[in-house]
């Protein structure tokens, strides 16, 4: 297996030009339609429709068209490909240019690079040319062949069942991630797909929807996906206001303590209690505390006909005015004193979705029953596998996100549907779907001092299994490719 260094000095040859080039790409896409449908689906899952999209190394424009941009620009150094792309997709813009000399005076929401890296003589130079074309929310989406497939794909080109490439620099994912970091990009996540790129029933389903998902076997998948963002610039405290959403039901004894312990953060902090039709006088206690703490910005919302914490969180977020939205459970088992840690992680750009974890530090005695603890560890491992990102604790109530990122999740909620009574997974699934940088902040989990939990271990455990199935179908499978 050749190492990238052995080939880096060799000048790359372009794919065929002229009449053969005009026919080449559509023919190879048709011949390998199953594989190309997979690529299209990966990019459609990753890219929001109606976005501003740049595809560097766009060839004949198929992937750029597949993601349905509101404004799409394709760049390729083969003018024959560009001419064909212009004829096939007249609603998109195509430019014949060397990616090493890329010079556009525009900003894009997504930059796509599909199987092109290995044909560039200086990948870092191209990535550095891309960097000025991004804004702080831009996502770089790269797919590339697994370098372990070099011999197989080379043989496929030799016997003409795969498009030939005269030059190819086979890069491990770690090299791609390193080049991104050198070019001032921050890697969000990486994953892989497709163990069998040809449709051979029934082997295709077994290899691509079962074996390719398993630890160990995933190492041999053909398509590597890397998603990155421009390295963020830290914000200042005065740039951000904070809304703390406190869903509560029968938590009267915790209300005063919550107000006293929730710290001021950023430019200003508002506290929004969302009462879920409490029967112990919680709403009256909140109103009394609002009068008592007139110097603080505290509000009360009544959940009304809605049910569950998820509905309360969504109503609280809708009413919030802050730039940053955070959930603080009213039982105070996750201490409000930890909220500034979440705020600093978000403010400094370390993450865009900050998730609390109760499973790092030792817990207080009686804070969590042993069955709940085992269940949390199990679902943490399960969802880490399903989502392709590490989530040690999916059910910690403390979660923080910028309003603008939550609005993206909200606008695209229909992909998963209204499935989550807890509110945690609506945000977690949405954060993964929108390619937000996820960071976990450990908290010290404490025992309740008032009231009892509203969680039913067995009923809600069954709901978690149902949500796991949703994540499996919607994220792990991306929808079946036929």
C-alpha positions in Angstrom: 0.0 0.0 0.0 1.6 3.3 -1.1 2.1 6.1 1.3 1.0 9.6 0.4 4.5 10.9 0.7 5.7 8.7 -2.1 3.4 10.3 -4.6 3.1 13.9 -3.4 5.9 15.2 -5.7 4.4 13.6 -8.9 2.5 16.2 -10.9 -1.2 15.2 -11.2 -2.7 14.4 -14.6 -6.3 15.5 -15.2 -9.0 13.1 -16.4 -9.5 12.8 -20.1 -10.6 16.0 -21.9 -12.4 16.7 -25.1 -15.2 14.6 -26.6 -14.4 11.7 -24.3 -14.6 13.9 -21.2 -18.0 15.1 -22.2 -19.3 11.6 -22.3 -17.2 10.1 -19.5 -18.9 11.3 -16.3 -22.5 10.5 -17.1 -21.5 7.1 -18.4 -19.5 6.2 -15.2 -22.3 7.5 -13.0 -24.8 5.3 -14.8 -22.5 2.3 -14.7 -21.9 2.7 -10.9 -25.3 4.2 -10.1 -25.6 2.5 -6.7 -22.4 4.0 -5.4 -23.2 7.5 -6.8 -26.7 7.3 -5.2 -24.9 6.7 -1.9 -22.7 9.8 -2.4 -25.8 11.9 -3.3 -27.6 10.7 -0.2 -24.7 11.5 2.1 -24.5 15.0 0.8 -28.2 15.5 0.9 -28.3 14.4 4.5 -25.4 16.7 5.4 -26.4 19.9 3.5 -29.5 21.9 4.2 -31.5 22.6 1.1 -31.7 26.2 -0.1 -28.2 27.0 1.2 -25.3 28.8 -0.5 -23.0 25.9 -1.7 -19.6 25.8 -3.3 -18.3 22.5 -4.7 -14.6 22.5 -5.4 -13.7 19.7 -7.9 -17.3 19.6 -9.1 -16.7 17.6 -12.3 -20.1 17.6 -14.1 -22.1 19.1 -11.3 -24.2 16.1 -10.2 -23.6 16.4 -6.5 -24.0 20.2 -6.4 -27.4 19.8 -8.1 -28.4 16.9 -5.7 -28.2 19.1 -2.6 -30.6 21.7 -4.1 -28.8 24.9 -3.2 -30.4 28.3 -3.4 -27.2 29.5 -4.9 -24.6 26.9 -6.1 -21.1 27.4 -7.6 -19.1 24.6 -9.0 -15.4 24.8 -9.7 -13.2 22.4 -11.6 -10.0 22.6 -13.6 -11.4 20.6 -16.5 -13.1 23.0 -18.9 -14.8 20.2 -20.7 -16.5 19.1 -17.5 -17.6 22.7 -16.8 -19.1 23.1 -20.2 -21.1 19.9 -19.7 -22.2 21.0 -16.2 -23.5 24.3 -17.6 -25.6 22.5 -20.1 -27.0 20.0 -17.7 -27.7 22.4 -14.8 -28.3 25.8 -16.2 -29.6 27.1 -12.8 -26.2 26.7 -11.2 -23.0 28.6 -11.8 -19.9 26.8 -12.9 -16.3 28.1 -13.2 -13.3 26.5 -14.9 -10.4 27.3 -12.6 -7.5 25.6 -10.9 -8.5 25.0 -7.2 -4.9 26.0 -6.2 -5.7 29.5 -7.6 -9.3 29.7 -6.3 -10.3 33.4 -6.0 -14.0 34.1 -5.4 -15.3 37.2 -3.6 -18.2 35.4 -2.0 -19.2 33.5 1.2 -20.8 30.1 1.3 -22.8 28.1 3.9 -21.2 24.8 2.7 -18.1 23.9 0.8 -18.2 20.4 -0.7 -15.1 18.3 -1.7 -15.9 14.9 -3.1 -13.1 12.5 -4.0 -10.9 15.4 -5.3 -8.3 15.8 -2.5 -6.0 13.1 -3.9 -5.7 14.8 -7.3 -4.5 18.1 -5.9 -0.7 18.7 -5.7 -1.0 20.9 -2.6 -4.1 20.2 -0.6 -3.3 22.7 2.1 -3.0 25.5 -0.4 -6.5 24.7 -1.7 -7.9 24.6 1.8 -6.3 28.0 2.6 -7.9 29.4 -0.6 -11.2 28.1 0.6 -10.9 29.6 4.1 -11.7 33.3 3.0 -14.9 32.0 1.3 -16.4 30.9 4.7 -18.2 32.5 7.5 -18.4 31.3 11.1 -21.3 28.9 10.4 -19.9 27.4 7.2 -19.4 23.7 7.1 -16.7 21.9 5.0 -17.9 18.5 3.9 -15.3 16.1 2.5 -15.8 12.6 1.2 -12.8 10.5 0.2 -11.9 7.0 -0.5 -10.6 4.8 2.3 -6.9 4.4 1.6 -7.2 0.7 2.3 -9.2 0.3 -0.9 -6.3 1.5 -3.1 -5.5 -1.9 -4.6 -9.2 -2.8 -5.1 -10.1 0.4 -6.8 -6.9 0.4 -8.8 -7.8 -3.1 -10.1 -11.4 -1.8 -10.9 -9.9 0.9 -13.0 -7.6 -1.6 -14.8 -10.5 -3.8 -15.8 -12.7 -0.7 -16.7 -15.5 -1.2 -14.2 -14.4 2.0 -12.5 -13.3 5.4 -13.9 -9.5 5.5 -14.3 -7.5 8.2 -12.5 -3.9 8.6 -13.8 -2.9 10.2 -10.4 -4.3 9.5 -7.0 -2.8 10.4 -3.6 -4.4 8.0 -1.1 -4.9 9.8 2.2 -5.9 8.3 5.6 -8.6 10.3 7.5 -6.0 11.4 10.0 -4.0 13.2 7.3 -7.1 14.9 6.0 -8.0 16.1 9.5 -4.5 17.4 10.1 -4.5 19.3 6.8 -7.8 20.9 7.9 -6.3 22.0 11.2 -3.3 23.5 9.5 -5.6 25.5 7.3 -7.5 27.0 10.2 -10.4 24.6 10.3 -11.8 22.7 13.3 -12.9 19.1 12.7 -16.4 18.4 13.9 -16.7 14.7 13.3 -15.8 11.9 10.9 -17.5 8.7 9.9 -17.6 6.2 7.1 -20.1 4.4 4.8 -20.5 1.8 2.2 -18.7 -1.6 2.4 -20.0 -2.9 -0.9 -20.2 -0.2 -3.6 -21.9 -2.5 -6.1 -25.5 -3.5 -5.8 -25.5 -7.3 -5.3 -28.7 -8.5 -3.6 -28.9 -9.7 -0.9 -25.3 -9.0 0.0 -25.7 -5.3 -0.4 -28.1 -4.9 2.5 -26.0 -7.1 4.7 -22.7 -5.4 4.1 -24.0 -1.8 3.9 -26.8 -1.8 6.5 -25.4 -4.2 9.1 -21.7 -5.1 8.8 -20.5 -1.6 7.8 -22.0 -0.2 11.0 -20.2 -2.5 13.4 -17.1 -1.5 15.3 -14.0 -2.9 13.7 -15.7 -3.6 10.4 -16.3 0.1 9.8 -12.6 0.5 9.4 -13.0 -1.1 6.0 -15.8 1.1 4.6 -15.1 2.7 1.3 -16.4 6.2 1.8 -14.8 8.4 4.6 -16.7 11.5 5.6 -15.1 14.4 7.4 -17.0 17.6 8.4 -15.2 20.7 9.6 -15.9 24.3 10.4 -13.8 27.5 10.3 -11.8 27.8 13.5 -14.1 30.0 15.7 -13.3 33.4 17.1 -14.2 33.7 20.8 -17.0 36.1 21.7 -17.0 38.5 24.6 -19.4 38.4 27.6 -21.0 41.6 26.5 -21.8 40.1 23.1 -24.2 37.5 24.5 -27.3 37.6 26.6 -28.6 34.4 28.2 -32.0 32.8 28.7 -32.2 30.1 31.4 -35.3 27.9 30.8 -36.5 26.0 33.9 -39.2 23.4 33.2 -41.0 22.6 36.5 -43.8 20.4 37.8 -44.5 20.2 41.5 -41.2 21.8 42.4 -42.4 24.5 44.8 -39.7 23.8 47.4 -36.9 24.4 44.8 -38.0 27.6 43.2 -36.4 30.1 45.7 -33.2 28.1 45.7 -33.1 28.0 41.9 -33.4 31.8 41.7 -30.7 32.3 44.3 -28.3 29.9 42.7 -28.7 30.7 38.9 -25.8 33.1 38.2 -25.8 36.1 36.0 -24.0 35.4 32.7 -23.1 37.4 29.7 -24.6 40.8 29.0 -27.8 39.9 30.8 -29.6 36.8 32.1 -33.3 36.1 32.1 -34.9 33.2 34.0 -38.0 31.6 32.4 -40.0 29.1 34.5 -42.4 26.9 32.5 -44.9 25.4 34.9 -46.4 22.1 33.8 -49.7 22.4 35.6 -48.3 21.8 39.1 -50.6 20.9 41.9 -48.4 21.8 44.9 -48.5 25.6 44.4 -45.3 25.9 42.3 -46.8 28.6 40.0 -47.9 30.7 43.1 -44.4 30.3 44.5 -42.8 31.5 41.2 -45.1 34.6 41.2 -44.1 35.4 44.8 -40.4 35.1 44.0 -40.8 37.4 41.0 -42.1 40.1 43.3 -39.4 39.4 45.8 -36.6 39.5 43.3 -37.7 42.6 41.3 -34.0 43.3 40.4 -33.8 40.1 38.3 -35.5 39.3 35.0 -37.7 36.4 35.9 -40.8 35.3 34.0 -43.5 32.6 34.4 -45.1 30.6 31.5 -47.9 28.2 31.9 -47.6 25.1 29.8 -51.3 24.8 29.4 -52.5 21.8 27.3 -48.9 20.7 26.5 -47.4 17.7 28.2 -43.9 16.6 29.0 -40.6 18.4 29.5 -40.0 18.5 25.8 -43.1 20.6 25.2 -42.1 22.9 28.1 -38.6 23.4 26.8 -39.9 24.3 23.3 -42.3 26.8 24.7 -39.6 28.3 26.9 -37.2 28.6 24.0 -39.9 30.2 21.9 -40.5 32.9 24.5 -36.8 33.5 25.3 -35.1 36.7 24.2 -31.5 35.8 24.9 -28.7 35.0 22.4 -27.9 31.8 24.3 -30.5 29.3 25.5 -29.9 26.9 28.3 -32.0 24.3 30.2 -31.8 24.1 34.0 -33.8 21.3 35.6 -35.9 22.6 38.5 -34.9 19.7 40.8 -31.4 21.3 41.0 -29.7 17.8 40.9 -27.4 19.3 38.3 -26.1 22.4 40.1 -26.9 25.9 38.6 -23.4 26.9 39.8 -22.0 24.9 36.8 -23.8 27.0 34.2 -20.9 29.4 33.7 -18.7 26.5 32.6 -21.2 25.8 29.8 -21.3 29.5 29.0 -17.5 29.8 28.7 -17.4 26.7 26.5 -19.9 28.2 24.1 -18.6 31.8 24.3 -15.0 30.7 23.6 -16.0 28.6 20.6 -15.1 25.2 22.1 -18.5 23.9 21.1 -21.8 25.0 19.6 -24.0 22.5 21.5 -22.9 22.1 25.1 -24.2 18.9 26.8 -23.9 18.1 30.5 -22.6 14.8 31.7 -23.4 13.5 35.2 -21.3 10.3 34.7 -17.8 11.8 35.1 -17.6 13.0 38.7 -18.7 10.8 41.7 -22.4 11.3 42.5 -23.9 12.1 45.9 -25.4 9.1 47.5 -29.1 8.5 46.5 -28.7 10.9 43.6 -29.4 8.1 41.0 -30.7 4.6 41.5 -28.5 1.8 40.3 -30.9 0.8 37.5 -31.1 4.4 36.3 -27.3 4.6 36.3 -26.9 1.4 34.3 -29.6 2.6 31.9 -27.9 6.0 31.4 -24.6 4.3 30.7 -26.2 1.9 28.2 -28.1 4.6 26.3 -25.0 6.9 26.3 -23.0 4.1 24.6 -25.9 3.3 22.2 -26.5 6.9 21.1 -22.7 7.5 20.7 -22.7 4.7 18.2 -25.9 5.8 16.5 -25.0 9.4 16.2 -21.3 9.0 15.4 -20.3 11.3 18.2 -19.5 10.6 21.9 -22.3 11.3 24.2 -21.5 10.0 27.7 -24.8 11.1 29.2 -27.7 11.8 26.9 -30.3 12.6 29.7 -28.5 15.2 31.7 -31.0 18.1 31.8 -28.4 20.9 31.4 -27.9 21.8 27.7 -26.8 25.1 26.1 -27.0 26.3 22.5 -27.1 29.6 20.7 -30.5 30.8 19.6 -29.4 30.9 15.9 -28.4 27.3 16.0 -31.6 26.3 17.8 -33.6 28.0 15.1 -31.8 25.8 12.5 -32.8 22.7 14.5 -36.4 24.0 14.9 -36.7 24.8 11.2 -35.6 21.3 10.2 -37.4 19.4 13.0 -39.7 17.7 10.4 -36.8 15.3 9.4 -37.3 13.5 12.8 -40.8 14.6 13.7 -42.3 15.4 17.1 -41.0 12.3 18.7 -39.4 13.4 22.0 -41.3 13.9 25.3 -38.0 14.7 27.1 -36.6 17.5 25.0 -33.1 16.2 25.2 -33.1 14.1 22.0 -34.9 16.7 19.9 -31.8 18.9 20.6 -29.2 16.1 20.4 -30.5 14.7 17.1 -30.9 18.1 15.7 -27.4 19.2 16.7 -25.9 16.1 14.9 -28.1 16.7 11.8 -27.0 20.3 11.6 -23.4 19.4 12.1 -22.9 21.4 15.3 -19.7 21.0 17.3 -20.8 19.0 20.4 -18.9 19.4 23.7 -19.7 17.7 27.0 -19.2 19.5 30.3 -19.1 17.4 33.5 -21.4 18.3 36.3 -21.6 16.9 39.9 -24.9 15.2 40.2 -26.6 15.7 43.6 -29.6 14.2 45.4 -33.0 15.8 45.4 -33.9 17.9 48.5 -37.6 18.3 47.6 -40.2 16.4 45.6 -39.8 13.2 43.6 -38.7 12.4 40.1 -41.2 12.6 37.2 -39.2 9.8 35.3 -40.7 6.4 35.0 -37.8 4.0 34.5 -39.7 1.3 32.5 -42.1 3.5 30.6 -39.5 6.0 29.6 -36.9 3.3 29.0 -39.2 1.9 26.3 -39.5 5.4 24.8 -35.8 5.7 24.7 -35.6 2.4 22.7 -38.2 3.8 20.3 -36.1 6.9 19.8 -33.0 4.8 19.3 -34.8 3.1 16.4 -35.6 6.6 14.9 -31.9 7.6 15.2 -30.9 4.3 13.6 -33.2 4.8 10.6 -32.7 8.6 10.1 -29.0 9.0 10.9 -27.3 5.7 10.7 -29.0 4.4 7.6 -29.6 7.8 6.0 -32.6 6.1 4.3 -32.1 2.9 2.4 -30.3 3.2 -1.0 -31.9 1.0 -3.6 
